[in-house]
């Protein structure tokens, strides 16, 4: 039996604050660039940092979905916030390469639990009709954190000669989020499936639409993490910027992605997801081509702005459609979809290898281009099968 959805809009406040904490995962890009300078790392070794974050999405997403069946969505979100707190403490206590890898691993595990549980938790608060726009607004909140991370790190590095000052700020926000959600009561739907097993996940992945969406999420996240990591390096390579100054490239990208999420939260209430998805992918592909040739500061800023807006709502559209495809198996669907965030690990290591091989960030852009080509194919598929994206 299903229980009535929680309806108070006040409940969205602590839920959306959790989306802000979700954005902390994007600090790994600016951290990796500073660590590359601090520890004299190659591109391949530096790219292991985001790989250590996003690898856990492949390993832990399905177990997180199963755990969520036993303890509920809200408690799973709270557990993720506690793990995130520990991950943010480590760099403040001991700044060393191996310890930072441990910190990134815990950040990844915490983010896995958060991504798996928070998206379906939103479905307990809003209707299916508004799920895509609500998730886009959540991504807008997440984008604010992503935008602030490189900005704070750059400011701290330039004014206090210590980029890690962003950690105590994010730690405080995480603690506030724990308190806010801890004192909030959310009535969850009794839609947990007893068949939540590897077999049931295999059945979901056997669905052609679910499989296409899953690969699409892999490509989207690979591009997102890849741009976060590569954009500052392009500024260093083409414009001769310092690492601290180049960190602002990440802020430009995430600012535009945040704006794009806000646009999506509004526009998706009025136009079909299929059409908006097609526009987004076109902008993304166009900007990636432009990034390959941009050589001035103005050109780089322009393509990063288009990149952020183009990539802003792809995840929200894809995961909302996956959740609505199997409304009685949202925990399983969410767990499976979030494994797609391993794209952040699957893309960045080849990016580093190819960049080291040709001694240019053009190598990273080649790998990112492969992801954009798949998303273009997916937009064509959705255009030919428009009902697959209907709410």
N, C-alpha and C positions, 0 to 999 in steps of 0.2 A: 504494500500500500504506500502511496505517495503522500507526503505531508505538504501542506501549503508552503509556497515559497515565501521567504522573508521579504518584506516589501519596503521597510523603512529606508529612505535614501541616506539617513545618517550612518547606516551600517556600511555604506560604500566608502566612508572616510578611512577607517583602518584598513579596509581591503585595498584601496588605492595606494595607501602608504606602503603596503607590502609590495606593490608594483614598483615603487621607488627603490626599495631594497633590492628588488630583482635586477634593477639596472646596475647594481654594484659589480655585476659580473663583467661589465665592459671596462672596468678599470684595469683589467689585465693587459689591454693593449698599451696604454700609457706606461704601466708598470714594466712591461717587457722591454719597451724602448729605453727606459731609464736604466733597467738592469743590464741591457746590452752594453750601454756606455760604462756603467759602474763595474761590471765584471768582465769586460772585453770579450763579449760573446759573438760568435758568428750568427748570421741570419737563421741558420738551421737550429742552433742551440737556443737562440732567443725565442724562436717560434714554438719551442717546447713548452713555454710558459702558458700560452692560451690552450695548447694541446692538453696540458694537465688539467685545465678547467673543463674543457668540453668533452674529453674522453669519457667522463663519468656519466654523461647523458646517455651514452650508448649502454653502459653497464648497469646503471641504477634506475633508469626511468621506469622500466617494467616492475622491478621490485618495489619502487615507490608507489606505483599504482596499486599493487597488491596490499602494501602496508596501509594505504589510504582506505581500503575497504574495511580494515579492522579498527582503525582509530579515528576515521573521519577526516574530512578535508581541512577543517579549521585547525585541528590538532597537528595535522601534517605540516600546515603552513607554520605553525608555532615552532615545531621541531626544526624546520628549515632555518628559521630566524636565529635559533640558538646556535646552530652549527655555523651560520654566517658570522655570528658574534665571535666565535673562537677563531675563525679564519682571519678576521680583522685584527685580532689581538697579536697574532704571531709576528707580523712585521714590526710591531712596536716593541716587542720583547727581544727579538734577535733577527737582524737583517743579514742573512747569508743565503747563498743560492739554493742550497738544498732545503732550508727552512722555508724559503719563498715558494718552492715547488710544493711543499706540504700545505702551505697556506692556500695556494691556488687550488690544490686538490680538494681541500675542505670547502673552499668557496664554490667549487664546482658541484660538490655533493649537496651542499645546502641549496644551491640554485636549482638542482635537479628536483629536489623535494618541493621547492617553491613553485617552479614552473608546472609540475605535474598537478599539484593540488590547487593552486590559485585560480587557474583558468576555469576548471569546473566549479569552483566555489563561487565564482562570479555568476554562473548559471543558476545558483540558488537565490540570487538577489535580483536578477533581471530576467525579462522574458526572452524567449528564443528570437523574437523579432528584433530585439535590441542587443543581442549578444555580440554581433560583429562590431557594432559601433562602441559598445561598452569595453570590449577588449582592445579596440583601437585607442580609446581614451586611457585605458590602463597602460598601453604601450607609450602613450604620450607622457604619462607620469614617469614611466620607466626611462623614457628618453631624456627627461630632465636630469636624472642621476647620471646617465651616460654622458650628457653634455658637460655636467659639472666636474666629472672626474679629471679629464685632461686639463680643464681650466684651472682647477684648484692645484693640481700637481705642478703645472707650469708656473702659477703664481708663487707657490711655496718654494720651488726650485730657484726662481729668480730673486725672491725677496729674503728667503731664509736659508737658501742653499740646501734645502731638504724637501724633496718631492713627497716623501712619505707622510707629511702633515695632513694629507687627505684622509688617512686611516682613522685617526681619532674622531674626525667629523662624521664619517660614515658609520663609525661604531656607535656614536651617540644616537644617530637617527635610527639605527637598528634596534637599540634598546627602547626607544620611544614606540616603535612599531610593535614590539613584543608586548609592551604595556597596553597599547591601544587595542590590539586584537585579543589580548588575554582577558580584557574586561568587556568584550563584545560577544553577545549571544547570536549565533546564526543558526536558524533552523534548516537543517539539510534535508534534501529529498532522500527518500528510501529507494534509491535507484542503483544501489550497489549490487553487482552481479556476483553470484556465488561461483560462477564459472570462470572467475578471474585467474587464469592459468596460462602457461605457455601455449597450450593448445588453442585457447580462445584468442590469444594475441595472433597466432598463426592464421586463424580464421579471418580475423580482421585484415591482416596484411594480404590475404588472398583476394580481398575485394579490390577490383581494379582502381576505383576512384581513391580509396584510402591509400593504396600503394603509390599512386601518382602524387597525391598530396604529401605523403611522407618524404618522398625523394625531393619534392619541391621545397619542403622545410629544410632539408639537408643543404640544398643549394642556397637558399635564402640566408641561413645562418652562416654558412661558409663565406658568402660575400660580405655579410655584415661584419663578422669578426676580421675577415681579411682586409677590408677597407680601414677599419679601426687600427689595425696593426701596420698596414702598408702606407697609408696616406702621410704620416709624419716622415717615414723614410724617403718618400718621394720628394718631400719638401727639403730634406737634407741633401738628397742626391742631385736634384735639379736646381735648387736655389741656394744651396750652401748654408742653410739654417743650422743653428745648434739644436740639440735634442730638446732642450727646454722650450725654445721658440717654436720648433716644429710640432710640439704637442698640441698647439692650438688648431692644427689641422683636424685632429680628432674632434675638437669642440665644434668646429664648423660643420662637420659631417653630422654629428649627433644633434646639433641645434636644428639643422634642416630636417633631420629624421623626426625630431620632436614636433616641429611645425607640421610635417606631413601627417603624423599621427592625429594631431588635432583636426586637421582638414578632413582626414578619413573618418574620424568620430562623428563629424557633422554630415559629410557627403554620403556616407554609407547608409544613412537613414532615408535617403531619397533616390538613389540610383542603384542599379543591379550590381552585385558584387563582381560578376563576370566582366562587366564593362570597366569597372574601376580597377580590377586586377590587370586587365589588358593595358590600360593607360599607365599603370605603375611599372609594369615590366618594360614597356616601350621606353619610358624615361630612364629606367635603370640601365638598359642596354645602350642607349644613346650616350649616357654619361660615362659608362665604362670605356666606350670607344674614345670619347673626348679626353678621358684621363690618360689614355695611352699617348696622346699627342700634346697635351697642355704643357706649356713651358714657362709661363709667367705666373706671378702670384694671383693676378685677377682671373686668369683662365682656370687655375687650379681651384680657387674658391668657387667659381661658377659651376664647375663639374661636380664638386663635392656637394654643393647645394642641391643639384638635380639628383645626384646619387641618393642622398638622404631622403628626399621626398619620394623618389621612386621606390625605395626599399622599405619605406615606413610601414605600410599596411599589408604587405604580402603575408606576413606571419598571421596576423589577426584574421584575415580573410580565410586563409587555408585551415587554420585550426578551428574556427567557428563552423566551417562547413563540415569538417570531420566530426565534430561533436554533434552537429545536427543530423548527420547521416545515421548515427547510431545513438539516439537520445537515451536509450535504456542501458547503455554501456559506456557512459561518459568517462568513468575512471579508467577503464581499459583503453579507450580511444586516446585519452589524454596521455596516459603512460606511453602508449606506442608513438604518438606524435612527438612527444618530447624527446624520445630517443633520437629524433632527427636533428636535435641541437648538437649532436656529435659532429655535424658538419663543420663546426668551429675547429675541431681537431683534424678532421679528414682533409680540410683544405689547407690549413696553415703550414703543416709540415712539408707537403709538396711545394708550396709557395716558397718556403725557405730554401729547399734543395735546388729548385730551378733558378732562384735568384742568385744563390751562391755559384751555381754552375755558369751562368752567363754574366755574372757580376753586375747585375742591374735589376731594379725592381720591376722591369718589364716582364721578368719571369713570373712574378707573383700575379701580374695582371693577366697573363695567359691562363693561369689556373682559374682566376675569378671569371674570366670570359666563358669558360666551359659551363659554369653554374648559370650564367646569364642565358646561354643558349638553351639550356634545359627549361628554364622558366619561360622563355619565349615559346618553346614547344608546348608547354603546359597551357599558356594563354590561348594558343591556337586550338588545343584540345577542348578547352572550356567554351570557346566560341562555337565549335562544332557540336558540343553537347551542353547547351546552356542550362538545361534543367538540372545538370549535376551540381550547379552552384546556386540553385534556388533555395531560399530560406524555407 
